[in-house]
Amino acid sequence: MERQIPTEPKTTTARLIQDAGAKCRAAKALASAGDYEAAREALGTLWGGIGVRPQIEDLSDRDQAEVLLRVGALSGWLGSSSQIPGAQGFAKDLISESIRAFEELNDQEKIAEAQSDLALCYWREGAMDESRVWFREAISKAANPANRLLIIIRATTVEGTTNRFDEALALLDLAAPLLDEVEDELARGCYHMHRAVVLRRLGGSENLDRALIDSAAASVHFERANHQRYFARCESNTANILRELGRFEDALRHLESARHTFAELGDVGTAAQVNETRARVFIAQQRYVEAEKIAFSAVSALEVGDEQSHLAEALETQAVALARMGRFQSALGILRRAAHIAEAAGDSYLAGKIFLTILEEIKSFLSPAEITEIYKEADDRLPGLLEEETMSRLRACARLGAANAVAPKKEETHGSFAVQVHQCESELISAALVEAGGSVTRAARILGLTHQGLCYIINHRHKDLLGARAPIRVRRKSIIKKR
């Protein structure tokens, strides 16, 4: 029987607190409890909402840094929950500014906390490499057991997302001794929840059984902490484990419980992720019409916000349902869009896996030349070291490519379409970099791309332009308009 944690109204007495530092502490506690709206209210007149710069001019240096961090971190959570476009960029600007402020104060623990929040913003956008760099920086600075434990647990998210399970388990092993030093139900729940996710992704009956145990332990800790949002996440994670075990009806019951909670909380983003998982269960049950419908609803919710990797995954699931119904042309278009979105966001690993999905689901619709081309697209994006499942998929697709091998094409001439497109792309990027004074961020805006997407294009397709970009540095200038 699924358990529901009763909703308890949160007070807004923090509005009456005049001290900015106290308001920030109240907001942080509420956000940690998963009540983001109450956290926003706790900041009172300090902040008018996402897109509005907080009022910090008359505050002390420390309070300014605290308010910038709290508003930035909360903007990231609210943006994810409500799928607010531009929220992650807004959050990154403020958090980056807070990092510089804490550097002036030489407060290493707060720098680490802020870097961890910045890493989460990059992860939400799908920029896995940037997220990993910031998490490593944060771990290297954090010494306080509670702060260090939270940062390490958070860091497993990016490793699990990119299927680097050995790294994720190593981080969890690093966190384990800290559990004895930190008496916190929420932290213990997060540890077991992330461990369950990694074990599930590793696969195999033994790991899935262990994942169920960890997920149950996480649920107990979150119930004790009265954390509805994370309790519902555990319901969704448990459903994924049950899906892997073939217990589809049990999985759907847990997913319905999670979906109901997120709907009550107004968490549009996570509810959409739950719907994407429901669609996967329907696909496993060969209920393809229902799967496509529910996946489409997830896509519609996610394409409004900034979480591009989640959007790409939802598109992939929708396309698989369409392919299983024989609608190959539509499925192919959606899968190519999903791969492009993942790559532009900086999640080349996901893009590579989506190309494998194209070969697995639509091979009968593709010509031998297309099969060869798509396999190369997948292979170019996937790293050299792969976990067992993806390596098995890649090998199967390689065999498919070999069976459909075609004679090599003649070398492209100077006037070929591909060469001309490549040259035109290089010229456009070069001109934008010149206009932006070497700033990749400003050049990306000129070209209508994301910062991560332009970085990926330069690093992988136009390495000759690396010298035209300004040296990489921490974001120095906020683009947020003052109110």
C-alpha positions in Angstrom: 0.0 0.0 0.0 1.4 3.4 -1.0 1.8 5.9 1.8 0.8 9.6 1.4 2.3 12.2 3.6 -0.4 14.7 4.6 0.0 18.3 3.4 0.6 20.7 6.2 0.2 24.4 5.6 3.4 26.4 6.1 3.4 29.6 8.0 4.7 32.8 6.5 5.9 34.4 9.8 9.3 34.9 8.2 7.8 37.9 6.4 7.9 39.7 9.7 11.6 39.1 10.2 13.5 42.2 9.3 17.0 40.8 9.3 18.0 39.7 5.8 20.2 36.9 7.1 17.3 35.5 9.2 15.1 35.7 6.2 17.6 33.8 4.1 17.9 31.1 6.8 14.2 30.7 6.9 14.0 30.5 3.1 16.7 27.9 3.0 15.0 25.7 5.6 11.7 25.9 3.7 13.3 25.1 0.4 15.1 22.2 1.9 11.7 20.9 3.1 10.5 21.2 -0.5 8.2 24.2 0.0 9.6 26.5 -2.6 6.7 28.9 -2.7 6.8 29.4 1.1 10.6 29.9 0.8 10.0 32.7 -1.8 7.5 34.3 0.6 9.9 34.1 3.5 12.3 36.5 1.6 9.5 39.1 1.7 10.4 42.4 0.0 13.9 41.3 -0.6 12.8 39.6 -3.8 10.0 40.2 -6.3 10.2 36.9 -8.2 12.1 35.2 -11.0 13.5 37.8 -13.4 13.7 40.5 -10.8 17.0 41.3 -9.1 16.8 41.1 -5.3 17.1 44.3 -3.3 20.5 44.2 -1.8 21.9 47.7 -2.1 21.6 48.7 1.6 22.7 45.3 3.0 26.1 44.3 4.5 28.5 42.5 2.2 27.7 39.1 3.9 24.0 39.7 3.7 24.3 40.7 0.0 26.1 37.4 -0.7 23.5 35.4 1.2 20.6 37.0 -0.5 22.1 36.5 -4.0 22.8 32.8 -3.2 19.4 32.2 -1.7 17.5 33.9 -4.5 19.6 32.2 -7.1 19.2 28.7 -5.7 15.5 29.2 -5.2 15.1 30.5 -8.7 16.6 27.2 -10.0 14.2 25.1 -7.9 11.1 27.2 -8.8 12.1 27.3 -12.5 12.4 23.5 -12.5 9.1 22.9 -10.6 7.1 25.4 -12.7 9.0 25.0 -16.0 9.8 28.8 -16.2 11.8 29.6 -19.3 15.1 31.4 -18.6 15.0 30.6 -14.9 18.2 28.6 -14.9 20.1 31.3 -16.6 18.7 33.9 -14.1 19.7 31.5 -11.3 23.2 31.0 -12.6 23.9 34.8 -12.9 22.9 35.4 -9.2 24.7 32.3 -7.9 27.9 33.3 -9.8 27.7 36.7 -8.3 27.3 35.2 -4.8 30.4 33.1 -5.4 32.5 36.2 -6.1 31.0 37.9 -3.1 31.9 34.9 -0.8 35.4 34.8 -2.3 35.8 38.4 -1.2 34.8 37.2 2.3 37.0 34.1 2.0 34.2 31.9 3.2 35.1 28.5 1.7 32.0 26.6 3.0 29.6 29.1 1.4 31.6 29.1 -1.8 31.2 25.3 -1.9 27.5 25.5 -1.2 27.0 28.1 -4.0 29.1 26.1 -6.5 26.9 23.1 -5.8 23.8 25.1 -6.5 25.4 26.4 -9.7 26.2 22.8 -10.7 22.6 21.8 -10.3 21.5 24.6 -12.6 23.9 23.4 -15.3 22.7 19.8 -14.8 19.0 20.9 -15.2 20.0 22.5 -18.5 21.8 19.3 -19.7 25.3 20.8 -19.5 26.8 17.7 -17.9 30.5 18.7 -18.3 30.0 22.1 -16.7 28.0 20.6 -13.9 30.6 18.0 -13.2 33.4 20.6 -13.0 31.4 22.7 -10.5 30.6 19.8 -8.3 34.3 18.8 -8.2 35.2 22.3 -7.2 32.6 22.3 -4.5 33.6 18.9 -3.0 37.3 20.1 -2.9 36.3 23.1 -0.7 33.6 21.7 1.6 34.8 20.6 5.0 31.7 20.9 7.2 30.2 17.3 7.3 26.6 18.3 6.6 27.6 20.6 3.7 30.1 18.1 2.3 27.6 15.2 2.6 24.9 17.1 0.7 27.3 18.2 -2.1 28.7 14.7 -2.6 25.2 13.2 -2.8 24.1 15.9 -5.3 27.2 15.2 -7.4 26.1 11.6 -8.0 23.2 13.0 -10.1 25.3 14.1 -13.0 27.3 10.8 -12.9 24.2 8.7 -12.9 22.6 10.8 -15.7 25.6 10.1 -17.9 25.8 6.4 -17.0 29.1 6.8 -15.2 28.0 4.4 -12.5 31.5 3.6 -11.1 32.0 7.3 -10.4 28.6 7.6 -8.9 29.2 4.6 -6.5 32.6 6.0 -5.6 30.9 9.3 -4.6 28.3 7.4 -2.5 31.1 5.4 -0.8 32.8 8.8 -0.1 29.6 10.1 1.5 28.8 7.0 3.5 31.1 7.7 6.5 29.6 11.2 6.8 26.2 9.7 7.6 27.5 8.8 11.1 28.4 12.5 11.7 25.2 14.0 10.4 22.0 13.3 12.2 19.6 14.3 9.5 16.7 12.3 8.2 16.6 14.3 4.9 20.3 13.7 4.2 20.0 10.0 4.9 16.9 9.8 2.6 18.8 11.5 -0.2 21.7 9.1 0.2 19.5 6.0 -0.1 17.4 7.5 -2.9 20.5 8.3 -5.1 22.0 4.9 -4.3 18.7 3.2 -5.4 18.8 5.1 -8.7 22.4 4.0 -9.4 21.7 0.4 -8.6 18.7 0.4 -10.8 20.6 1.8 -13.7 23.3 -0.9 -13.2 20.6 -3.5 -13.8 20.5 -7.2 -13.1 18.3 -8.9 -10.6 20.6 -8.6 -7.7 21.1 -4.8 -8.2 17.4 -4.3 -8.7 16.6 -6.1 -5.4 19.2 -3.9 -3.6 17.7 -0.9 -5.3 14.2 -1.7 -3.9 15.7 -2.0 -0.4 17.5 1.4 -0.7 14.3 3.0 -2.2 12.3 1.7 0.7 14.8 3.0 3.2 14.8 6.4 1.5 11.0 6.5 1.8 11.1 5.9 5.5 13.6 8.7 6.1 11.6 11.2 3.9 8.4 10.2 5.7 10.0 10.9 9.0 11.3 14.3 7.6 7.7 15.0 6.3 9.2 15.8 2.9 6.4 15.2 0.4 8.3 16.1 -2.7 11.2 13.7 -2.1 8.8 11.0 -0.8 7.0 11.2 -4.2 10.3 11.0 -6.0 10.9 7.8 -4.2 7.5 6.5 -5.4 8.6 7.3 -9.0 12.0 5.7 -8.5 10.4 2.6 -7.0 8.1 2.4 -10.0 11.1 2.5 -12.4 12.7 -0.5 -10.5 9.4 -2.4 -10.7 9.2 -1.6 -14.4 12.6 -3.2 -14.9 11.4 -6.2 -13.0 8.4 -6.5 -15.2 5.9 -5.7 -12.4 4.0 -3.2 -14.6 0.8 -2.8 -12.7 2.7 -2.3 -9.4 4.8 0.3 -11.2 1.7 2.2 -12.4 0.3 2.3 -8.9 3.4 3.9 -7.5 3.5 6.3 -10.5 -0.1 7.4 -9.9 0.7 8.1 -6.3 3.7 10.2 -7.3 1.8 12.0 -10.0 -1.0 12.9 -7.6 1.5 14.4 -5.1 3.3 16.5 -7.7 0.0 17.8 -9.1 -1.0 18.9 -5.6 2.4 20.6 -5.2 2.1 22.3 -8.5 5.4 20.7 -9.6 4.8 20.7 -13.4 8.3 19.6 -14.3 8.5 16.5 -12.1 5.0 15.5 -12.9 6.0 15.5 -16.6 8.9 13.3 -15.8 6.5 10.9 -14.0 4.3 10.9 -17.1 7.3 10.0 -19.2 8.0 7.0 -17.0 4.3 6.0 -17.2 4.7 6.1 -21.0 7.6 3.7 -20.8 5.5 1.3 -18.8 2.7 1.5 -21.4 5.3 0.8 -24.1 6.4 -2.3 -22.1 2.8 -3.4 -22.0 2.4 -2.7 -25.7 -0.2 0.0 -25.0 1.4 2.2 -27.7 -1.5 4.6 -28.3 -1.7 5.5 -24.5 2.1 5.7 -24.3 2.3 8.2 -27.2 -0.5 10.3 -25.7 1.0 10.5 -22.2 4.6 11.1 -23.6 3.2 13.9 -25.7 1.7 15.5 -22.6 5.2 15.3 -20.9 6.8 16.9 -24.0 4.3 19.7 -24.0 5.1 20.5 -20.3 8.9 20.2 -20.6 9.4 22.2 -23.8 8.3 25.4 -22.0 11.2 25.3 -19.5 15.0 24.9 -19.5 15.4 21.2 -18.8 16.6 20.1 -22.2 17.8 16.6 -21.3 14.5 15.7 -19.8 12.7 17.1 -22.8 14.9 15.0 -25.1 14.2 11.9 -23.1 10.4 12.5 -23.3 10.7 13.1 -27.1 12.6 9.8 -27.4 9.9 7.9 -25.5 7.1 9.5 -27.6 9.0 8.5 -30.8 9.5 4.9 -29.7 5.7 4.6 -29.2 5.1 6.0 -32.7 7.7 3.7 -34.2 6.0 0.7 -32.5 2.7 1.8 -34.2 4.5 1.8 -37.6 4.6 5.6 -37.8 8.3 5.7 -38.8 8.4 9.0 -40.6 7.1 10.9 -37.6 9.2 8.9 -35.2 12.4 9.6 -37.1 11.7 13.4 -37.2 11.1 13.4 -33.4 14.1 11.4 -32.6 16.4 13.6 -34.7 14.9 16.6 -32.9 15.5 14.9 -29.6 19.2 14.2 -30.5 19.7 17.8 -31.6 18.2 19.2 -28.4 20.4 17.0 -26.2 23.5 17.9 -28.2 22.8 21.6 -28.2 22.3 21.5 -24.4 25.8 19.8 -24.0 24.5 16.3 -23.3 26.3 14.5 -26.1 26.0 11.2 -24.3 22.2 11.3 -24.4 22.4 12.4 -28.1 24.5 9.4 -28.9 22.0 7.0 -27.2 19.1 8.6 -29.1 20.9 7.8 -32.4 21.1 4.2 -31.2 17.4 4.3 -30.6 16.9 5.4 -34.2 18.7 2.4 -35.4 16.9 0.0 -33.0 13.4 1.3 -33.7 13.4 2.5 -37.3 16.0 0.3 -39.0 13.4 -1.2 -41.4 12.6 2.4 -42.6 16.2 3.4 -43.2 18.4 2.9 -46.3 21.9 1.2 -45.9 23.6 4.5 -46.3 21.4 6.1 -43.6 22.1 3.2 -41.2 25.8 3.7 -41.7 25.5 7.5 -41.2 23.4 7.2 -38.1 25.7 4.6 -36.5 28.6 7.0 -37.1 26.6 9.8 -35.4 26.1 7.6 -32.4 29.7 6.4 -32.2 31.1 9.9 -32.5 29.1 11.1 -29.5 29.5 8.2 -27.1 32.7 8.0 -24.9 35.3 5.3 -25.2 34.4 3.7 -21.9 30.7 2.6 -21.8 28.6 0.8 -19.3 27.5 -2.7 -20.3 24.0 -1.8 -21.5 25.1 1.0 -23.9 28.1 -1.0 -25.1 25.8 -3.9 -25.9 23.5 -1.6 -27.8 26.4 0.0 -29.7 27.7 -3.4 -30.7 24.3 -4.6 -31.9 24.0 -1.4 -34.0 27.6 -2.0 -35.4 26.5 -5.4 -36.5 23.5 -3.9 -38.2 25.7 -1.4 -39.9 28.1 -4.1 -41.1 25.2 -6.1 -42.5 24.0 -3.1 -44.4 27.4 -1.8 -45.4 27.5 0.2 -48.6 30.4 1.2 -50.8 32.3 4.3 -49.4 31.3 7.6 -50.9 33.6 9.5 -53.1 35.6 12.1 -51.3 33.6 15.3 -51.0 34.5 18.1 -53.5 35.0 21.7 -52.5 31.6 22.5 -53.8 29.7 19.7 -52.0 26.7 20.7 -49.9 28.2 19.4 -46.6 31.4 21.3 -47.1 29.6 24.5 -47.9 27.3 24.2 -44.9 30.4 23.6 -42.6 32.2 26.6 -44.1 29.1 28.8 -43.7 28.7 27.7 -40.1 32.3 28.6 -39.4 32.0 32.0 -40.9 28.8 32.8 -38.9 30.4 31.7 -35.6 33.6 33.6 -36.4 31.6 36.8 -37.1 29.6 36.4 -34.0 32.7 36.0 -31.9 34.3 39.1 -33.3 31.1 41.1 -32.7 30.9 39.7 -29.1 34.6 40.5 -28.4 35.4 36.8 -28.0 32.6 36.1 -25.5 31.0 32.8 -26.2 27.9 33.7 -24.1 27.2 36.9 -26.1 28.1 35.1 -29.4 25.6 32.4 -28.5 22.9 35.0 -28.0 23.6 36.6 -31.3 23.3 33.2 -33.1 20.2 32.2 -31.1 22.0 29.2 -29.4 22.7 28.2 -25.8 26.1 28.8 -24.3 26.7 25.1 -24.0 25.4 24.4 -27.5 27.9 26.9 -29.1 30.7 25.5 -26.9 30.0 22.0 -28.2 29.9 23.1 -31.9 33.2 25.0 -31.5 34.9 22.2 -29.6 33.8 19.4 -31.9 33.3 20.9 -35.4 35.3 24.1 -35.5 38.4 23.7 -33.3 40.2 26.3 -35.5 38.0 28.9 -33.8 39.1 28.0 -30.3 41.6 30.8 -30.4 38.9 33.4 -31.3 37.0 32.9 -28.0 37.9 34.7 -24.8 39.6 32.6 -22.0 37.1 30.7 -19.9 36.3 32.4 -16.6 33.7 32.6 -14.0 30.7 34.7 -15.1 31.5 38.3 -14.3 28.6 40.3 -15.4 24.9 39.8 -14.5 22.5 40.2 -17.3 19.6 40.7 -14.9 17.9 44.0 -15.2 17.6 45.9 -11.9 14.1 46.7 -10.9 
